[in-house]
Amino acid sequence: MTKTMIAISQLHKSFGQHEVLKGIDLTINQGEVVVIIGPSGSGKSTLLRTMNLLEVPTKGHISFEGVDITDKANDIFKMREKMACFFSSLICFPI
């Protein structure tokens, strides 16, 4: 039986009036490799940042190993101990 690692349901993210993510649904099962591709400005980084709540979704739900991490009752810091996110640019402060 395949275990669901990440389940995203009707994910939306807006910055002011600009809606970047519009109703994203995605399921990633244990052992799967997923590639997210698209042109610059298409929301790839925003999607990844919402998956570990570096950006808070405007609407929708994200579950990690069956735990809804968008539910404020759950400890996101505990969940992040099991997650990894690598950025192409490792700048901590603006230069």
N, CA, C and O of each residue as an XYZ file, in Angstrom:
380
protein
N       0.842     -1.188      0.000
C       0.000      0.000      0.000
C       0.885      1.250      0.000
O       1.864      1.322      0.744
N       0.541      2.218     -0.827
C       1.320      3.441     -0.955
C       0.891      4.456      0.095
O      -0.297      4.716      0.284
N       1.884      5.024      0.772
C       1.617      6.022      1.811
C       1.665      7.423      1.192
O       2.610      7.761      0.479
N       0.649      8.226      1.470
C       0.637      9.612      1.004
C       1.521     10.447      1.916
O       1.303     10.502      3.126
N       2.519     11.095      1.330
C       3.430     11.944      2.099
C       2.923     13.382      2.154
O       2.906     14.007      3.214
N       2.508     13.899      0.993
C       2.022     15.276      0.910
C       0.710     15.277      0.133
O       0.615     14.697     -0.949
N      -0.286     15.927      0.690
C      -1.571     16.090      0.007
C      -1.941     17.569      0.059
O      -2.064     18.156      1.134
N      -2.114     18.153     -1.108
C      -2.478     19.565     -1.220
C      -3.869     19.629     -1.838
O      -4.142     18.987     -2.853
N      -4.739     20.410     -1.213
C      -6.126     20.488     -1.668
C      -6.570     21.940     -1.806
O      -6.554     22.705     -0.842
N      -6.967     22.303     -3.027
C      -7.509     23.634     -3.325
C      -6.652     24.757     -2.736
O      -7.162     25.660     -2.072
N      -5.345     24.687     -2.991
C      -4.396     25.664     -2.456
C      -4.437     26.957     -3.270
O      -4.326     26.944     -4.496
N      -4.598     28.058     -2.565
C      -4.574     29.395     -3.165
C      -3.573     30.240     -2.395
O      -3.445     30.117     -1.177
N      -2.861     31.104     -3.122
C      -1.972     32.073     -2.478
C      -2.038     33.362     -3.271
O      -1.816     33.387     -4.481
N      -2.348     34.431     -2.557
C      -2.422     35.757     -3.172
C      -1.463     36.693     -2.469
O      -1.219     36.581     -1.267
N      -0.925     37.615     -3.243
C      -0.140     38.723     -2.715
C      -0.910     39.982     -3.097
O      -0.840     40.443     -4.236
N      -1.640     40.529     -2.138
C      -2.540     41.639     -2.447
C      -3.628     41.147     -3.384
O      -4.286     40.146     -3.096
N      -3.828     41.834     -4.500
C      -4.841     41.447     -5.484
C      -4.329     40.410     -6.480
O      -5.102     39.890     -7.285
N      -3.029     40.106     -6.432
C      -2.421     39.185     -7.402
C      -2.474     37.744     -6.890
O      -1.752     37.382     -5.961
N      -3.330     36.929     -7.500
C      -3.444     35.524     -7.105
C      -2.400     34.709     -7.868
O      -2.449     34.605     -9.094
N      -1.456     34.133     -7.124
C      -0.344     33.393     -7.724
C      -0.678     31.910     -7.869
O      -0.429     31.317     -8.918
N      -1.238     31.314     -6.827
C      -1.650     29.908     -6.869
C      -3.170     29.861     -6.867
O      -3.818     30.494     -6.032
N      -3.734     29.110     -7.803
C      -5.188     29.116     -7.996
C      -5.737     27.693     -7.958
O      -5.830     27.031     -8.991
N      -6.095     27.229     -6.775
C      -6.759     25.938     -6.649
C      -5.887     24.732     -6.953
O      -6.329     23.805     -7.632
N      -4.663     24.731     -6.465
C      -3.728     23.626     -6.714
C      -4.154     22.387     -5.921
O      -4.408     22.466     -4.719
N      -4.228     21.248     -6.604
C      -4.441     19.944     -5.982
C      -3.250     19.072     -6.366
O      -2.905     18.975     -7.544
N      -2.622     18.439     -5.380
C      -1.432     17.626     -5.643
C      -1.304     16.577     -4.555
O      -1.471     16.874     -3.372
N      -1.008     15.350     -4.957
C      -0.722     14.279     -4.006
C       0.625     13.682     -4.368
O       0.868     13.329     -5.522
N       1.502     13.569     -3.373
C       2.816     12.954     -3.560
C       2.901     11.770     -2.610
O       2.785     11.918     -1.394
N       3.105     10.598     -3.186
C       3.188      9.378     -2.397
C       4.638      9.038     -2.064
O       5.566      9.474     -2.746
N       4.814      8.260     -1.017
C       6.145      7.841     -0.594
C       6.853      7.157     -1.764
O       6.279      6.301     -2.437
N       8.104      7.548     -1.995
C       8.913      6.961     -3.052
C       8.793      7.650     -4.395
O       9.590      7.379     -5.293
N       7.828      8.526     -4.557
C       7.670      9.238     -5.827
C       8.677     10.377     -5.929
O       9.070     10.977     -4.929
N       9.078     10.654     -7.150
C       9.901     11.815     -7.451
C       9.036     12.747     -8.289
O       8.471     12.339     -9.304
N       8.937     13.996     -7.857
C       8.086     14.968     -8.533
C       8.943     16.149     -8.967
O       9.775     16.638     -8.203
N       8.734     16.596    -10.186
C       9.440     17.757    -10.713
C       8.405     18.837    -10.993
O       7.376     18.579    -11.618
N       8.684     20.036    -10.530
C       7.793     21.173    -10.777
C       8.517     22.108    -11.732
O       9.552     22.678    -11.387
N       7.972     22.263    -12.930
C       8.608     23.104    -13.931
C       7.629     24.160    -14.421
O       6.412     23.995    -14.333
N       8.182     25.235    -14.933
C       7.355     26.294    -15.490
C       8.190     27.535    -15.704
O       9.316     27.621    -15.214
N       7.654     28.490    -16.425
C       8.395     29.720    -16.691
C       8.554     30.572    -15.433
O       7.878     30.358    -14.427
N       9.439     31.516    -15.514
C       9.664     32.459    -14.422
C       8.358     33.162    -14.076
O       7.640     33.634    -14.958
N       8.059     33.227    -12.777
C       6.854     33.913    -12.330
C       5.597     33.062    -12.338
O       4.503     33.577    -12.106
N       5.733     31.767    -12.602
C       4.540     30.911    -12.692
C       4.075     30.353    -11.353
O       3.028     29.709    -11.289
N       4.838     30.588    -10.270
C       4.402     30.161     -8.941
C       5.119     28.945     -8.379
O       4.723     28.429     -7.334
N       6.170     28.473     -9.053
C       6.901     27.290     -8.578
C       7.464     27.506     -7.182
O       7.240     26.684     -6.293
N       8.180     28.579     -6.980
C       8.787     28.862     -5.670
C       7.722     29.130     -4.618
O       7.865     28.720     -3.466
N       6.670     29.807     -5.004
C       5.578     30.068     -4.060
C       4.940     28.762     -3.616
O       4.629     28.597     -2.436
N       4.740     27.835     -4.541
C       4.193     26.528     -4.177
C       5.103     25.830     -3.173
O       4.630     25.322     -2.157
N       6.397     25.802     -3.449
C       7.337     25.141     -2.536
C       7.371     25.835     -1.180
O       7.450     25.174     -0.144
N       7.313     27.151     -1.181
C       7.344     27.890      0.087
C       6.060     27.682      0.898
O       6.099     27.710      2.128
N       4.933     27.476      0.227
C       3.704     27.196      0.973
C       3.698     25.771      1.515
O       3.041     25.493      2.518
N       4.420     24.873      0.863
C       4.425     23.474      1.299
C       5.067     23.284      2.668
O       4.810     22.285      3.339
N       5.903     24.237      3.092
C       6.446     24.151      4.461
C       6.104     25.399      5.273
O       6.733     25.692      6.290
N       5.101     26.120      4.801
C       4.541     27.313      5.459
C       5.533     28.452      5.642
O       5.398     29.247      6.572
N       6.531     28.540      4.763
C       7.322     29.768      4.724
C       6.449     30.895      4.177
O       6.660     32.068      4.485
N       5.471     30.520      3.367
C       4.389     31.410      2.935
C       3.093     30.770      3.411
O       2.881     29.576      3.198
N       2.238     31.532      4.040
C       0.962     30.998      4.529
C      -0.053     31.044      3.388
O      -0.255     32.100      2.788
N      -0.690     29.925      3.083
C      -1.683     29.921      2.006
C      -2.854     30.856      2.312
O      -3.234     31.032      3.470
N      -3.416     31.444      1.271
C      -4.612     32.256      1.413
C      -5.819     31.367      1.698
O      -6.676     31.711      2.512
N      -5.879     30.221      1.021
C      -6.945     29.225      1.195
C      -6.365     27.853      0.912
O      -5.306     27.726      0.299
N      -7.070     26.831      1.366
C      -6.694     25.461      1.050
C      -6.013     24.757      2.208
O      -5.799     25.327      3.278
N      -5.681     23.499      1.958
C      -5.083     22.667      2.999
C      -3.857     21.940      2.465
O      -3.802     21.552      1.299
N      -2.876     21.766      3.344
C      -1.679     20.993      3.042
C      -1.498     19.991      4.169
O      -1.434     20.364      5.341
N      -1.417     18.719      3.808
C      -1.170     17.677      4.802
C       0.191     17.054      4.544
O       0.559     16.794      3.398
N       0.929     16.819      5.609
C       2.225     16.152      5.544
C       2.141     14.932      6.445
O       1.933     15.054      7.652
N       2.302     13.760      5.856
C       2.167     12.486      6.571
C       0.838     12.410      7.331
O       0.786     11.913      8.456
N      -0.227     12.908      6.708
C      -1.558     12.830      7.293
C      -1.914     13.922      8.278
O      -3.032     13.945      8.792
N      -0.982     14.838      8.556
C      -1.231     15.928      9.502
C      -1.455     17.214      8.714
O      -0.618     17.595      7.896
N      -2.573     17.879      8.954
C      -2.891     19.139      8.275
C      -2.008     20.239      8.856
O      -2.268     20.742      9.948
N      -0.958     20.610      8.115
C      -0.023     21.618      8.630
C      -0.582     23.027      8.513
O      -0.023     23.961      9.088
N      -1.683     23.197      7.772
C      -2.310     24.517      7.706
C      -3.223     24.763      8.898
O      -3.715     25.877      9.081
N      -3.452     23.742      9.704
C      -4.228     23.877     10.942
C      -3.296     24.429     12.018
O      -2.323     23.774     12.394
N      -3.586     25.616     12.505
C      -2.708     26.287     13.472
C      -2.561     25.526     14.782
O      -1.662     25.822     15.569
N      -3.434     24.544     15.028
C      -3.323     23.732     16.244
C      -2.141     22.763     16.158
O      -1.675     22.262     17.182
N      -1.653     22.498     14.941
C      -0.525     21.584     14.762
C       0.792     22.352     14.782
O       0.862     23.491     14.321
N       1.820     21.730     15.310
C       3.131     22.356     15.484
C       3.938     22.264     14.191
O       4.498     21.211     13.883
N       4.001     23.363     13.430
C       4.735     23.369     12.166
C       6.217     23.124     12.393
O       6.874     22.526     11.541
N       6.758     23.568     13.510
C       8.182     23.368     13.771
C       8.495     21.881     13.926
O       9.555     21.428     13.494
N       7.602     21.129     14.528
C       7.764     19.677     14.657
C       7.714     19.025     13.278
O       8.483     18.106     12.997
N       6.815     19.497     12.421
C       6.704     18.951     11.070
C       7.949     19.274     10.248
O       8.416     18.439      9.473
N       8.487     20.480     10.413
C       9.663     20.889      9.636
C      10.898     20.059      9.965
O      11.838     20.023      9.172
N      10.915     19.393     11.115
C      12.036     18.514     11.446
C      12.136     17.356     10.455
O      13.191     16.733     10.333
N      11.048     17.065      9.751
C      11.015     15.960      8.794
C      11.069     16.444      7.347
O      11.038     15.631      6.423
N      11.150     17.760      7.140
C      11.112     18.335      5.796
C      12.469     18.929      5.440
O      13.283     19.238      6.310
N      12.688     19.078      4.146
C      13.879     19.776      3.673
C      13.489     20.610      2.460
O      12.679     20.193      1.632
N      14.072     21.776      2.375
C      13.836     22.649      1.236
C      15.161     23.299      0.874
O      15.811     23.908      1.724
N      15.562     23.174     -0.377
C      16.819     23.738     -0.834
C      16.523     24.813     -1.864
O      15.760     24.596     -2.805
N      17.130     25.964     -1.678
C      16.916     27.079     -2.586
C      18.140     27.255     -3.473
O      19.261     26.959     -3.058
N      17.930     27.731     -4.679
C      19.044     27.912     -5.607
C      19.933     29.075     -5.197
O      21.093     29.138     -5.604
N      19.413     29.983     -4.410
C      20.176     31.132     -3.933
C      20.127     31.145     -2.412
O      19.047     31.194     -1.823
N      21.282     31.101     -1.780
C      21.350     31.019     -0.323
C      21.699     32.364      0.302
O      22.645     32.453      1.085
N      20.967     33.385     -0.025
C      21.208     34.713      0.526
C      20.305     34.908      1.736
O      19.082     34.810      1.635
N      20.920     35.185      2.875
C      20.142     35.399      4.097
C      19.705     36.850      4.233
O      18.652     37.138      4.801
N      20.507     37.749      3.717
C      20.224     39.172      3.831
C      20.380     39.814      2.459
O      21.229     39.389      1.675
N      19.586     40.817      2.160
C      19.738     41.506      0.871
C      21.136     42.107      0.744
O      21.695     42.631      1.708
N      21.675     42.020     -0.440
C      23.020     42.580     -0.689
C      22.886     43.905     -1.405
O      23.892     44.546     -1.710
